[in-house]
Amino acid sequence: MKNRLRVLRAERNWSQADLAAQLEVSRQSVNAIETGKFDPSLPLAFRIARLFNSPIESIFLDPETEKPQ
Amino acid sequence: MPLLCRKNLSPLQRRFGLLFSTTLIATSLLFMWSYHATEHGYASWKLLLGFLPAVPFLTMMFLIPRYLTQEKDEFLRMLVIRALLWGFAVPMVVDTIWGFLWKLAPPDTALPMMNVDLFCITALFVLAIQIRRYQ
């Protein structure tokens, strides 16, 4: 699943390690989520949304709506 | 163990890493001792000597679910489960091939004795590769 995690992190000048520390996960997890290789569970997605103070759907892009019309 | 030397390991990962290493070393030592004992006249204790190297492995099977329950990082949980699956798959593949070879021409070495070691080595190797892959 595509997401805006890398962009949101860059806006705050956070490294992957900074974000990982705030989410209490490993840096590898952040990397895997950012590159779309791993989809986080709902609790982790909510934690990410809370951290960036944004709704989940503005961070994680729905693959259905991404399709060309 | 390079996996255990990482600075960013959580106390839980470090603790369980040490426990796994200890059980791995215990398996190897007990295996060597049992192998030596069966070769040198303790044949009457065959069953016990055969079972002994498997004890640390059974301990490991008890520890792994505990680790998976306590590990908060779901991505790492997935990597560990994937590594364990590889750990089970590789000895099974090797045993299957070995079984056919054994049927054709029985080799001198009983390779299935090494299944525990093969499991541990494969699982650790796969885990290390996966962690490196997501660096």
N, CA and C atoms of all chains as a GROMACS GRO file, in nm:
protein
  612
    1MET      N    1   0.084  -0.119   0.000
    1MET     CA    2   0.000   0.000   0.000
    1MET      C    3   0.088   0.126   0.000
    2LYS      N    4   0.057   0.218  -0.095
    2LYS     CA    5   0.137   0.341  -0.100
    2LYS      C    6   0.100   0.432   0.018
    3ASN      N    7   0.195   0.512   0.060
    3ASN     CA    8   0.166   0.603   0.172
    3ASN      C    9   0.255   0.727   0.163
    4ARG      N   10   0.221   0.824   0.247
    4ARG     CA   11   0.294   0.952   0.246
    4ARG      C   12   0.388   0.965   0.366
    5LEU      N   13   0.426   0.853   0.420
    5LEU     CA   14   0.505   0.855   0.542
    5LEU      C   15   0.641   0.925   0.522
    6ARG      N   16   0.706   0.895   0.410
    6ARG     CA   17   0.838   0.953   0.383
    6ARG      C   18   0.827   1.106   0.372
    7VAL      N   19   0.720   1.151   0.304
    7VAL     CA   20   0.700   1.296   0.284
    7VAL      C   21   0.675   1.363   0.419
    8LEU      N   22   0.585   1.304   0.497
    8LEU     CA   23   0.551   1.363   0.628
    8LEU      C   24   0.672   1.366   0.720
    9ARG      N   25   0.751   1.260   0.712
    9ARG     CA   26   0.872   1.253   0.795
    9ARG      C   27   0.972   1.360   0.750
   10ALA      N   28   0.988   1.376   0.618
   10ALA     CA   29   1.083   1.474   0.565
   10ALA      C   30   1.041   1.616   0.603
   11GLU      N   31   0.908   1.641   0.604
   11GLU     CA   32   0.859   1.774   0.641
   11GLU      C   33   0.900   1.812   0.783
   12ARG      N   34   0.914   1.712   0.866
   12ARG     CA   35   0.950   1.737   1.007
   12ARG      C   36   1.100   1.718   1.033
   13ASN      N   37   1.174   1.690   0.926
   13ASN     CA   38   1.318   1.666   0.938
   13ASN      C   39   1.352   1.551   1.034
   14TRP      N   40   1.269   1.448   1.030
   14TRP     CA   41   1.293   1.332   1.116
   14TRP      C   42   1.365   1.226   1.034
   15SER      N   43   1.456   1.159   1.097
   15SER     CA   44   1.519   1.043   1.031
   15SER      C   45   1.427   0.922   1.054
   16GLN      N   46   1.455   0.815   0.982
   16GLN     CA   47   1.376   0.692   1.004
   16GLN      C   48   1.391   0.645   1.148
   17ALA      N   49   1.512   0.663   1.202
   17ALA     CA   50   1.537   0.621   1.340
   17ALA      C   51   1.454   0.705   1.439
   18ASP      N   52   1.441   0.837   1.411
   18ASP     CA   53   1.361   0.924   1.499
   18ASP      C   54   1.215   0.878   1.500
   19LEU      N   55   1.164   0.854   1.378
   19LEU     CA   56   1.024   0.811   1.367
   19LEU      C   57   1.004   0.675   1.435
   20ALA      N   58   1.100   0.585   1.412
   20ALA     CA   59   1.090   0.451   1.472
   20ALA      C   60   1.087   0.461   1.624
   21ALA      N   61   1.171   0.549   1.679
   21ALA     CA   62   1.176   0.565   1.825
   21ALA      C   63   1.042   0.617   1.878
   22GLN      N   64   0.981   0.710   1.805
   22GLN     CA   65   0.853   0.766   1.851
   22GLN      C   66   0.738   0.665   1.839
   23LEU      N   67   0.750   0.577   1.739
   23LEU     CA   68   0.645   0.476   1.721
   23LEU      C   69   0.672   0.350   1.802
   24GLU      N   70   0.791   0.344   1.864
   24GLU     CA   71   0.836   0.227   1.939
   24GLU      C   72   0.840   0.101   1.852
   25VAL      N   73   0.894   0.118   1.731
   25VAL     CA   74   0.917   0.004   1.642
   25VAL      C   75   1.062   0.012   1.594
   26SER      N   76   1.104  -0.087   1.518
   26SER     CA   77   1.241  -0.085   1.467
   26SER      C   78   1.251   0.006   1.344
   27ARG      N   79   1.373   0.049   1.314
   27ARG     CA   80   1.393   0.133   1.196
   27ARG      C   81   1.358   0.055   1.069
   28GLN      N   82   1.383  -0.075   1.073
   28GLN     CA   83   1.350  -0.160   0.959
   28GLN      C   84   1.201  -0.158   0.930
   29SER      N   85   1.120  -0.149   1.037
   29SER     CA   86   0.973  -0.144   1.019
   29SER      C   87   0.935  -0.017   0.944
   30VAL      N   88   0.993   0.095   0.987
   30VAL     CA   89   0.963   0.224   0.921
   30VAL      C   90   1.003   0.217   0.775
   31ASN      N   91   1.120   0.163   0.749
   31ASN     CA   92   1.169   0.150   0.612
   31ASN      C   93   1.074   0.063   0.528
   32ALA      N   94   1.032  -0.049   0.585
   32ALA     CA   95   0.943  -0.141   0.511
   32ALA      C   96   0.807  -0.077   0.484
   33ILE      N   97   0.757   0.001   0.580
   33ILE     CA   98   0.627   0.068   0.560
   33ILE      C   99   0.642   0.176   0.453
   34GLU      N  100   0.749   0.255   0.464
   34GLU     CA  101   0.770   0.365   0.368
   34GLU      C  102   0.781   0.315   0.224
   35THR      N  103   0.849   0.202   0.208
   35THR     CA  104   0.869   0.150   0.072
   35THR      C  105   0.750   0.066   0.025
   36GLY      N  106   0.648   0.055   0.108
   36GLY     CA  107   0.527  -0.018   0.070
   36GLY      C  108   0.542  -0.169   0.073
   37LYS      N  109   0.651  -0.217   0.138
   37LYS     CA  110   0.673  -0.362   0.145
   37LYS      C  111   0.599  -0.426   0.262
   38PHE      N  112   0.553  -0.344   0.352
   38PHE     CA  113   0.482  -0.396   0.469
   38PHE      C  114   0.367  -0.302   0.504
   39ASP      N  115   0.248  -0.358   0.518
   39ASP     CA  116   0.132  -0.278   0.557
   39ASP      C  117   0.115  -0.288   0.709
   40PRO      N  118   0.114  -0.175   0.777
   40PRO     CA  119   0.101  -0.182   0.923
   40PRO      C  120  -0.038  -0.227   0.966
   41SER      N  121  -0.046  -0.279   1.087
   41SER     CA  122  -0.176  -0.318   1.141
   41SER      C  123  -0.255  -0.190   1.173
   42LEU      N  124  -0.382  -0.206   1.202
   42LEU     CA  125  -0.465  -0.089   1.236
   42LEU      C  126  -0.412  -0.013   1.358
   43PRO      N  127  -0.377  -0.083   1.469
   43PRO     CA  128  -0.325  -0.008   1.584
   43PRO      C  129  -0.201   0.076   1.549
   44LEU      N  130  -0.110   0.019   1.468
   44LEU     CA  131   0.011   0.096   1.431
   44LEU      C  132  -0.026   0.210   1.337
   45ALA      N  133  -0.119   0.185   1.245
   45ALA     CA  134  -0.163   0.291   1.154
   45ALA      C  135  -0.225   0.406   1.232
   46PHE      N  136  -0.302   0.374   1.336
   46PHE     CA  137  -0.361   0.479   1.421
   46PHE      C  138  -0.253   0.555   1.496
   47ARG      N  139  -0.149   0.482   1.542
   47ARG     CA  140  -0.038   0.548   1.614
   47ARG      C  141   0.033   0.645   1.521
   48ILE      N  142   0.052   0.603   1.394
   48ILE     CA  143   0.118   0.690   1.296
   48ILE      C  144   0.032   0.814   1.271
   49ALA      N  145  -0.099   0.790   1.254
   49ALA     CA  146  -0.191   0.901   1.227
   49ALA      C  147  -0.192   1.001   1.344
   50ARG      N  148  -0.190   0.946   1.466
   50ARG     CA  149  -0.190   1.033   1.586
   50ARG      C  150  -0.062   1.115   1.592
   51LEU      N  151   0.049   1.049   1.558
   51LEU     CA  152   0.180   1.117   1.565
   51LEU      C  153   0.187   1.233   1.466
   52PHE      N  154   0.132   1.212   1.346
   52PHE     CA  155   0.136   1.318   1.244
   52PHE      C  156   0.012   1.408   1.250
   53ASN      N  157  -0.075   1.377   1.343
   53ASN     CA  158  -0.196   1.457   1.362
   53ASN      C  159  -0.277   1.467   1.231
   54SER      N  160  -0.289   1.357   1.162
   54SER     CA  161  -0.363   1.352   1.035
   54SER      C  162  -0.450   1.228   1.032
   55PRO      N  163  -0.559   1.233   0.954
   55PRO     CA  164  -0.641   1.110   0.944
   55PRO      C  165  -0.565   1.001   0.869
   56ILE      N  166  -0.597   0.875   0.901
   56ILE     CA  167  -0.528   0.760   0.840
   56ILE      C  168  -0.533   0.768   0.687
   57GLU      N  169  -0.652   0.803   0.634
   57GLU     CA  170  -0.668   0.799   0.487
   57GLU      C  171  -0.586   0.906   0.415
   58SER      N  172  -0.537   1.006   0.491
   58SER     CA  173  -0.451   1.105   0.426
   58SER      C  174  -0.304   1.060   0.428
   59ILE      N  175  -0.275   0.957   0.506
   59ILE     CA  176  -0.137   0.905   0.510
   59ILE      C  177  -0.125   0.780   0.421
   60PHE      N  178  -0.224   0.690   0.435
   60PHE     CA  179  -0.222   0.567   0.356
   60PHE      C  180  -0.322   0.580   0.241
   61LEU      N  181  -0.272   0.556   0.120
   61LEU     CA  182  -0.356   0.578   0.002
   61LEU      C  183  -0.432   0.450  -0.034
   62ASP      N  184  -0.562   0.466  -0.054
   62ASP     CA  185  -0.647   0.352  -0.090
   62ASP      C  186  -0.611   0.306  -0.232
   63PRO      N  187  -0.568   0.183  -0.249
   63PRO     CA  188  -0.527   0.138  -0.384
   63PRO      C  189  -0.642   0.143  -0.486
   64GLU      N  190  -0.766   0.133  -0.436
   64GLU     CA  191  -0.882   0.136  -0.528
   64GLU      C  192  -0.901   0.275  -0.590
   65THR      N  193  -0.890   0.375  -0.507
   65THR     CA  194  -0.912   0.511  -0.557
   65THR      C  195  -0.793   0.564  -0.635
   66GLU      N  196  -0.680   0.493  -0.621
   66GLU     CA  197  -0.560   0.535  -0.695
   66GLU      C  198  -0.567   0.499  -0.842
   67LYS      N  199  -0.656   0.402  -0.875
   67LYS     CA  200  -0.666   0.357  -1.013
   67LYS      C  201  -0.711   0.472  -1.104
   68PRO      N  202  -0.658   0.476  -1.227
   68PRO     CA  203  -0.704   0.581  -1.319
   68PRO      C  204  -0.852   0.566  -1.351
   69GLN      N  205  -0.923   0.676  -1.355
   69GLN     CA  206  -1.070   0.672  -1.378
   69GLN      C  207  -1.102   0.637  -1.523
   70MET      N  208   2.801  -1.339   1.789
   70MET     CA  209   2.676  -1.334   1.712
   70MET      C  210   2.650  -1.190   1.666
   71PRO      N  211   2.663  -1.163   1.536
   71PRO     CA  212   2.644  -1.025   1.489
   71PRO      C  213   2.506  -0.971   1.519
   72LEU      N  214   2.404  -1.060   1.520
   72LEU     CA  215   2.268  -1.014   1.548
   72LEU      C  216   2.256  -0.958   1.689
   73LEU      N  217   2.331  -1.019   1.782
   73LEU     CA  218   2.322  -0.977   1.921
   73LEU      C  219   2.409  -0.854   1.950
   74CYS      N  220   2.502  -0.823   1.858
   74CYS     CA  221   2.592  -0.711   1.882
   74CYS      C  222   2.531  -0.578   1.839
   75ARG      N  223   2.413  -0.581   1.779
   75ARG     CA  224   2.352  -0.457   1.733
   75ARG      C  225   2.315  -0.370   1.852
   76LYS      N  226   2.342  -0.238   1.835
   76LYS     CA  227   2.317  -0.145   1.945
   76LYS      C  228   2.168  -0.120   1.964
   77ASN      N  229   2.092  -0.128   1.852
   77ASN     CA  230   1.951  -0.088   1.859
   77ASN      C  231   1.857  -0.201   1.899
   78LEU      N  232   1.909  -0.305   1.959
   78LEU     CA  233   1.823  -0.414   2.004
   78LEU      C  234   1.751  -0.372   2.132
   79SER      N  235   1.624  -0.410   2.142
   79SER     CA  236   1.552  -0.380   2.265
   79SER      C  237   1.597  -0.479   2.373
   80PRO      N  238   1.573  -0.446   2.502
   80PRO     CA  239   1.612  -0.540   2.608
   80PRO      C  240   1.549  -0.678   2.588
   81LEU      N  241   1.425  -0.680   2.539
   81LEU     CA  242   1.355  -0.807   2.514
   81LEU      C  243   1.430  -0.890   2.408
   82GLN      N  244   1.467  -0.822   2.297
   82GLN     CA  245   1.537  -0.892   2.188
   82GLN      C  246   1.673  -0.942   2.236
   83ARG      N  247   1.740  -0.860   2.316
   83ARG     CA  248   1.872  -0.900   2.367
   83ARG      C  249   1.859  -1.021   2.459
   84ARG      N  250   1.757  -1.016   2.547
   84ARG     CA  251   1.738  -1.125   2.643
   84ARG      C  252   1.707  -1.256   2.570
   85PHE      N  253   1.612  -1.249   2.476
   85PHE     CA  254   1.576  -1.372   2.404
   85PHE      C  255   1.689  -1.416   2.310
   86GLY      N  256   1.763  -1.320   2.254
   86GLY     CA  257   1.878  -1.355   2.171
   86GLY      C  258   1.979  -1.436   2.250
   87LEU      N  259   2.004  -1.393   2.375
   87LEU     CA  260   2.098  -1.466   2.461
   87LEU      C  261   2.045  -1.604   2.495
   88LEU      N  262   1.913  -1.611   2.522
   88LEU     CA  263   1.853  -1.742   2.553
   88LEU      C  264   1.863  -1.837   2.434
   89PHE      N  265   1.835  -1.784   2.313
   89PHE     CA  266   1.844  -1.868   2.193
   89PHE      C  267   1.987  -1.915   2.171
   90SER      N  268   2.083  -1.822   2.190
   90SER     CA  269   2.224  -1.860   2.171
   90SER      C  270   2.263  -1.968   2.271
   91THR      N  271   2.216  -1.951   2.395
   91THR     CA  272   2.250  -2.050   2.498
   91THR      C  273   2.194  -2.187   2.461
   92THR      N  274   2.068  -2.189   2.415
   92THR     CA  275   2.008  -2.319   2.379
   92THR      C  276   2.079  -2.378   2.256
   93LEU      N  277   2.122  -2.291   2.165
   93LEU     CA  278   2.193  -2.339   2.046
   93LEU      C  279   2.327  -2.402   2.086
   94ILE      N  280   2.399  -2.334   2.176
   94ILE     CA  281   2.528  -2.387   2.223
   94ILE      C  282   2.505  -2.518   2.300
   95ALA      N  283   2.400  -2.519   2.386
   95ALA     CA  284   2.368  -2.640   2.463
   95ALA      C  285   2.336  -2.756   2.369
   96THR      N  286   2.260  -2.727   2.261
   96THR     CA  287   2.226  -2.832   2.164
   96THR      C  288   2.355  -2.890   2.103
   97SER      N  289   2.445  -2.800   2.061
   97SER     CA  290   2.569  -2.846   1.998
   97SER      C  291   2.652  -2.929   2.095
   98LEU      N  292   2.666  -2.880   2.220
   98LEU     CA  293   2.748  -2.951   2.319
   98LEU      C  294   2.689  -3.088   2.352
   99LEU      N  295   2.555  -3.090   2.374
   99LEU     CA  296   2.490  -3.217   2.406
   99LEU      C  297   2.496  -3.314   2.288
  100PHE      N  298   2.485  -3.256   2.168
  100PHE     CA  299   2.495  -3.340   2.048
  100PHE      C  300   2.632  -3.406   2.042
  101MET      N  301   2.737  -3.325   2.062
  101MET     CA  302   2.874  -3.379   2.054
  101MET      C  303   2.896  -3.484   2.163
  102TRP      N  304   2.847  -3.451   2.285
  102TRP     CA  305   2.866  -3.543   2.397
  102TRP      C  306   2.791  -3.675   2.372
  103SER      N  307   2.663  -3.665   2.326
  103SER     CA  308   2.584  -3.784   2.300
  103SER      C  309   2.647  -3.868   2.189
  104TYR      N  310   2.694  -3.799   2.086
  104TYR     CA  311   2.756  -3.869   1.972
  104TYR      C  312   2.880  -3.945   2.020
  105HIS      N  313   2.959  -3.877   2.101
  105HIS     CA  314   3.080  -3.939   2.155
  105HIS      C  315   3.044  -4.057   2.245
  106ALA      N  316   2.941  -4.039   2.327
  106ALA     CA  317   2.900  -4.144   2.422
  106ALA      C  318   2.849  -4.268   2.349
  107THR      N  319   2.770  -4.249   2.244
  107THR     CA  320   2.716  -4.366   2.171
  107THR      C  321   2.830  -4.441   2.099
  108GLU      N  322   2.932  -4.366   2.060
  108GLU     CA  323   3.045  -4.430   1.989
  108GLU      C  324   3.135  -4.508   2.086
  109HIS      N  325   3.127  -4.470   2.215
  109HIS     CA  326   3.220  -4.529   2.312
  109HIS      C  327   3.151  -4.606   2.424
  110GLY      N  328   3.062  -4.695   2.385
  110GLY     CA  329   3.014  -4.796   2.479
  110GLY      C  330   2.899  -4.762   2.572
  111TYR      N  331   2.824  -4.657   2.544
  111TYR     CA  332   2.706  -4.630   2.626
  111TYR      C  333   2.580  -4.671   2.549
  112ALA      N  334   2.592  -4.779   2.473
  112ALA     CA  335   2.484  -4.820   2.382
  112ALA      C  336   2.353  -4.850   2.456
  113SER      N  337   2.360  -4.891   2.583
  113SER     CA  338   2.238  -4.924   2.658
  113SER      C  339   2.155  -4.798   2.686
  114TRP      N  340   2.218  -4.682   2.682
  114TRP     CA  341   2.147  -4.555   2.707
  114TRP      C  342   2.107  -4.487   2.577
  115LYS      N  343   2.098  -4.567   2.469
  115LYS     CA  344   2.076  -4.513   2.335
  115LYS      C  345   1.960  -4.414   2.326
  116LEU      N  346   1.845  -4.453   2.383
  116LEU     CA  347   1.725  -4.369   2.372
  116LEU      C  348   1.746  -4.234   2.440
  117LEU      N  349   1.802  -4.242   2.563
  117LEU     CA  350   1.826  -4.118   2.639
  117LEU      C  351   1.928  -4.030   2.568
  118LEU      N  352   2.034  -4.093   2.518
  118LEU     CA  353   2.139  -4.018   2.449
  118LEU      C  354   2.086  -3.956   2.320
  119GLY      N  355   1.994  -4.024   2.257
  119GLY     CA  356   1.934  -3.972   2.134
  119GLY      C  357   1.841  -3.855   2.163
  120PHE      N  358   1.774  -3.862   2.279
  120PHE     CA  359   1.676  -3.759   2.315
  120PHE      C  360   1.743  -3.632   2.370
  121LEU      N  361   1.856  -3.653   2.434
  121LEU     CA  362   1.923  -3.543   2.506
  121LEU      C  363   1.950  -3.418   2.420
  122PRO      N  364   2.007  -3.432   2.299
  122PRO     CA  365   2.034  -3.309   2.220
  122PRO      C  366   1.907  -3.235   2.178
  123ALA      N  367   1.793  -3.305   2.184
  123ALA     CA  368   1.668  -3.242   2.142
  123ALA      C  369   1.607  -3.157   2.254
  124VAL      N  370   1.655  -3.175   2.377
  124VAL     CA  371   1.597  -3.102   2.492
  124VAL      C  372   1.611  -2.949   2.477
  125PRO      N  373   1.731  -2.900   2.445
  125PRO     CA  374   1.741  -2.753   2.427
  125PRO      C  375   1.653  -2.702   2.315
  126PHE      N  376   1.637  -2.784   2.210
  126PHE     CA  377   1.551  -2.744   2.099
  126PHE      C  378   1.405  -2.731   2.144
  127LEU      N  379   1.362  -2.826   2.229
  127LEU     CA  380   1.225  -2.818   2.283
  127LEU      C  381   1.211  -2.693   2.369
  128THR      N  382   1.318  -2.659   2.442
  128THR     CA  383   1.318  -2.535   2.522
  128THR      C  384   1.300  -2.415   2.429
  129MET      N  385   1.369  -2.421   2.314
  129MET     CA  386   1.360  -2.312   2.218
  129MET      C  387   1.218  -2.299   2.164
  130MET      N  388   1.155  -2.412   2.141
  130MET     CA  389   1.016  -2.411   2.091
  130MET      C  390   0.921  -2.352   2.195
  131PHE      N  391   0.961  -2.360   2.322
  131PHE     CA  392   0.883  -2.299   2.429
  131PHE      C  393   0.911  -2.149   2.437
  132LEU      N  394   1.036  -2.111   2.406
  132LEU     CA  395   1.077  -1.970   2.417
  132LEU      C  396   1.024  -1.885   2.301
  133ILE      N  397   1.023  -1.944   2.181
  133ILE     CA  398   0.986  -1.866   2.062
  133ILE      C  399   0.843  -1.807   2.073
  134PRO      N  400   0.742  -1.888   2.108
  134PRO     CA  401   0.608  -1.827   2.122
  134PRO      C  402   0.604  -1.717   2.228
  135ARG      N  403   0.682  -1.736   2.336
  135ARG     CA  404   0.687  -1.632   2.441
  135ARG      C  405   0.745  -1.504   2.386
  136TYR      N  406   0.851  -1.517   2.304
  136TYR     CA  407   0.910  -1.399   2.243
  136TYR      C  408   0.811  -1.331   2.150
  137LEU      N  409   0.744  -1.413   2.067
  137LEU     CA  410   0.650  -1.357   1.970
  137LEU      C  411   0.533  -1.286   2.038
  138THR      N  412   0.493  -1.337   2.155
  138THR     CA  413   0.384  -1.272   2.230
  138THR      C  414   0.429  -1.138   2.287
  139GLN      N  415   0.555  -1.134   2.331
  139GLN     CA  416   0.603  -1.012   2.399
  139GLN      C  417   0.657  -0.907   2.302
  140GLU      N  418   0.696  -0.948   2.181
  140GLU     CA  419   0.754  -0.854   2.084
  140GLU      C  420   0.645  -0.758   2.034
  141LYS      N  421   0.668  -0.629   2.056
  141LYS     CA  422   0.566  -0.530   2.017
  141LYS      C  423   0.576  -0.493   1.869
  142ASP      N  424   0.695  -0.510   1.812
  142ASP     CA  425   0.716  -0.470   1.673
  142ASP      C  426   0.661  -0.577   1.578
  143GLU      N  427   0.547  -0.546   1.516
  143GLU     CA  428   0.481  -0.647   1.432
  143GLU      C  429   0.561  -0.686   1.309
  144PHE      N  430   0.641  -0.592   1.260
  144PHE     CA  431   0.724  -0.621   1.142
  144PHE      C  432   0.833  -0.723   1.178
  145LEU      N  433   0.896  -0.701   1.293
  145LEU     CA  434   0.998  -0.796   1.338
  145LEU      C  435   0.938  -0.933   1.365
  146ARG      N  436   0.814  -0.932   1.419
  146ARG     CA  437   0.744  -1.060   1.442
  146ARG      C  438   0.729  -1.136   1.310
  147MET      N  439   0.692  -1.060   1.205
  147MET     CA  440   0.675  -1.122   1.074
  147MET      C  441   0.808  -1.178   1.023
  148LEU      N  442   0.917  -1.102   1.042
  148LEU     CA  443   1.048  -1.149   0.996
  148LEU      C  444   1.090  -1.277   1.070
  149VAL      N  445   1.063  -1.279   1.202
  149VAL     CA  446   1.100  -1.397   1.282
  149VAL      C  447   1.019  -1.518   1.235
  150ILE      N  448   0.889  -1.499   1.212
  150ILE     CA  449   0.805  -1.611   1.167
  150ILE      C  450   0.852  -1.661   1.030
  151ARG      N  451   0.885  -1.567   0.942
  151ARG     CA  452   0.934  -1.606   0.809
  151ARG      C  453   1.065  -1.685   0.822
  152ALA      N  454   1.154  -1.638   0.911
  152ALA     CA  455   1.282  -1.708   0.932
  152ALA      C  456   1.258  -1.848   0.988
  153LEU      N  457   1.160  -1.860   1.080
  153LEU     CA  458   1.130  -1.992   1.138
  153LEU      C  459   1.076  -2.087   1.032
  154LEU      N  460   0.991  -2.034   0.942
  154LEU     CA  461   0.937  -2.118   0.836
  154LEU      C  462   1.049  -2.172   0.747
  155TRP      N  463   1.145  -2.084   0.716
  155TRP     CA  464   1.261  -2.129   0.639
  155TRP      C  465   1.340  -2.232   0.719
  156GLY      N  466   1.350  -2.205   0.848
  156GLY     CA  467   1.422  -2.298   0.937
  156GLY      C  468   1.361  -2.437   0.936
  157PHE      N  469   1.229  -2.445   0.927
  157PHE     CA  470   1.163  -2.577   0.920
  157PHE      C  471   1.173  -2.635   0.779
  158ALA      N  472   1.165  -2.548   0.678
  158ALA     CA  473   1.160  -2.597   0.540
  158ALA      C  474   1.292  -2.659   0.495
  159VAL      N  475   1.403  -2.592   0.527
  159VAL     CA  476   1.533  -2.640   0.476
  159VAL      C  477   1.567  -2.781   0.526
  160PRO      N  478   1.556  -2.810   0.659
  160PRO     CA  479   1.584  -2.948   0.702
  160PRO      C  480   1.491  -3.050   0.637
  161MET      N  481   1.365  -3.011   0.613
  161MET     CA  482   1.270  -3.104   0.550
  161MET      C  483   1.313  -3.136   0.407
  162VAL      N  484   1.356  -3.032   0.335
  162VAL     CA  485   1.402  -3.052   0.197
  162VAL      C  486   1.526  -3.141   0.197
  163VAL      N  487   1.620  -3.107   0.287
  163VAL     CA  488   1.744  -3.185   0.295
  163VAL      C  489   1.713  -3.330   0.331
  164ASP      N  490   1.621  -3.350   0.428
  164ASP     CA  491   1.584  -3.486   0.469
  164ASP      C  492   1.520  -3.565   0.355
  165THR      N  493   1.436  -3.496   0.278
  165THR     CA  494   1.369  -3.563   0.166
  165THR      C  495   1.473  -3.613   0.066
  166ILE      N  496   1.565  -3.523   0.030
  166ILE     CA  497   1.670  -3.561  -0.066
  166ILE      C  498   1.757  -3.673  -0.007
  167TRP      N  499   1.792  -3.654   0.123
  167TRP     CA  500   1.874  -3.754   0.192
  167TRP      C  501   1.804  -3.889   0.198
  168GLY      N  502   1.674  -3.886   0.220
  168GLY     CA  503   1.594  -4.010   0.228
  168GLY      C  504   1.600  -4.088   0.098
  169PHE      N  505   1.586  -4.017  -0.012
  169PHE     CA  506   1.594  -4.084  -0.143
  169PHE      C  507   1.734  -4.139  -0.168
  170LEU      N  508   1.835  -4.060  -0.132
  170LEU     CA  509   1.973  -4.106  -0.149
  170LEU      C  510   1.999  -4.229  -0.063
  171TRP      N  511   1.942  -4.224   0.059
  171TRP     CA  512   1.960  -4.334   0.154
  171TRP      C  513   1.898  -4.463   0.099
  172LYS      N  514   1.784  -4.448   0.029
  172LYS     CA  515   1.716  -4.564  -0.028
  172LYS      C  516   1.799  -4.623  -0.144
  173LEU      N  517   1.861  -4.534  -0.218
  173LEU     CA  518   1.941  -4.581  -0.332
  173LEU      C  519   2.073  -4.645  -0.285
  174ALA      N  520   2.144  -4.571  -0.202
  174ALA     CA  521   2.272  -4.621  -0.151
  174ALA      C  522   2.294  -4.560  -0.014
  175PRO      N  523   2.271  -4.635   0.095
  175PRO     CA  524   2.282  -4.577   0.230
  175PRO      C  525   2.418  -4.513   0.256
  176PRO      N  526   2.418  -4.379   0.281
  176PRO     CA  527   2.546  -4.314   0.312
  176PRO      C  528   2.589  -4.343   0.456
  177ASP      N  529   2.713  -4.310   0.489
  177ASP     CA  530   2.766  -4.339   0.623
  177ASP      C  531   2.706  -4.248   0.730
  178THR      N  532   2.681  -4.123   0.694
  178THR     CA  533   2.636  -4.025   0.794
  178THR      C  534   2.483  -4.023   0.804
  179ALA      N  535   2.436  -4.019   0.928
  179ALA     CA  536   2.291  -4.006   0.949
  179ALA      C  537   2.260  -3.858   0.962
  180LEU      N  538   2.237  -3.792   0.850
  180LEU     CA  539   2.220  -3.647   0.848
  180LEU      C  540   2.101  -3.595   0.931
  181PRO      N  541   1.987  -3.669   0.939
  181PRO     CA  542   1.875  -3.616   1.019
  181PRO      C  543   1.909  -3.580   1.163
  182MET      N  544   2.019  -3.637   1.216
  182MET     CA  545   2.063  -3.599   1.352
  182MET      C  546   2.094  -3.452   1.361
  183MET      N  547   2.131  -3.394   1.248
  183MET     CA  548   2.174  -3.254   1.245
  183MET      C  549   2.058  -3.159   1.218
  184ASN      N  550   1.936  -3.211   1.219
  184ASN     CA  551   1.820  -3.128   1.184
  184ASN      C  552   1.806  -3.004   1.272
  185VAL      N  553   1.830  -3.023   1.403
  185VAL     CA  554   1.816  -2.911   1.498
  185VAL      C  555   1.917  -2.801   1.463
  186ASP      N  556   2.041  -2.844   1.440
  186ASP     CA  557   2.145  -2.746   1.406
  186ASP      C  558   2.112  -2.677   1.273
  187LEU      N  559   2.066  -2.757   1.178
  187LEU     CA  560   2.032  -2.702   1.047
  187LEU      C  561   1.917  -2.602   1.059
  188PHE      N  562   1.819  -2.636   1.143
  188PHE     CA  563   1.705  -2.546   1.167
  188PHE      C  564   1.754  -2.412   1.223
  189CYS      N  565   1.837  -2.420   1.328
  189CYS     CA  566   1.884  -2.298   1.396
  189CYS      C  567   1.969  -2.213   1.301
  190ILE      N  568   2.060  -2.278   1.231
  190ILE     CA  569   2.149  -2.204   1.141
  190ILE      C  570   2.068  -2.137   1.030
  191THR      N  571   1.974  -2.213   0.970
  191THR     CA  572   1.892  -2.156   0.861
  191THR      C  573   1.810  -2.038   0.911
  192ALA      N  574   1.743  -2.057   1.026
  192ALA     CA  575   1.656  -1.951   1.079
  192ALA      C  576   1.737  -1.825   1.108
  193LEU      N  577   1.853  -1.841   1.171
  193LEU     CA  578   1.936  -1.724   1.204
  193LEU      C  579   1.989  -1.657   1.077
  194PHE      N  580   2.028  -1.739   0.980
  194PHE     CA  581   2.082  -1.687   0.855
  194PHE      C  582   1.975  -1.606   0.780
  195VAL      N  583   1.855  -1.664   0.771
  195VAL     CA  584   1.745  -1.596   0.700
  195VAL      C  585   1.708  -1.466   0.773
  196LEU      N  586   1.704  -1.472   0.906
  196LEU     CA  587   1.670  -1.352   0.984
  196LEU      C  588   1.773  -1.241   0.960
  197ALA      N  589   1.901  -1.279   0.960
  197ALA     CA  590   2.007  -1.180   0.937
  197ALA      C  591   1.995  -1.118   0.798
  198ILE      N  592   1.966  -1.202   0.698
  198ILE     CA  593   1.953  -1.151   0.560
  198ILE      C  594   1.835  -1.054   0.550
  199GLN      N  595   1.724  -1.092   0.613
  199GLN     CA  596   1.604  -1.007   0.605
  199GLN      C  597   1.625  -0.873   0.674
  200ILE      N  598   1.690  -0.876   0.791
  200ILE     CA  599   1.715  -0.752   0.864
  200ILE      C  600   1.807  -0.662   0.780
  201ARG      N  601   1.906  -0.723   0.717
  201ARG     CA  602   1.997  -0.647   0.631
  201ARG      C  603   1.923  -0.589   0.511
  202ARG      N  604   1.825  -0.667   0.460
  202ARG     CA  605   1.751  -0.626   0.341
  202ARG      C  606   1.669  -0.498   0.367
  203TYR      N  607   1.622  -0.482   0.488
  203TYR     CA  608   1.538  -0.366   0.520
  203TYR      C  609   1.616  -0.256   0.592
  204GLN      N  610   1.749  -0.260   0.580
  204GLN     CA  611   1.830  -0.156   0.647
  204GLN      C  612   1.798  -0.018   0.589
   0.00000   0.00000   0.00000
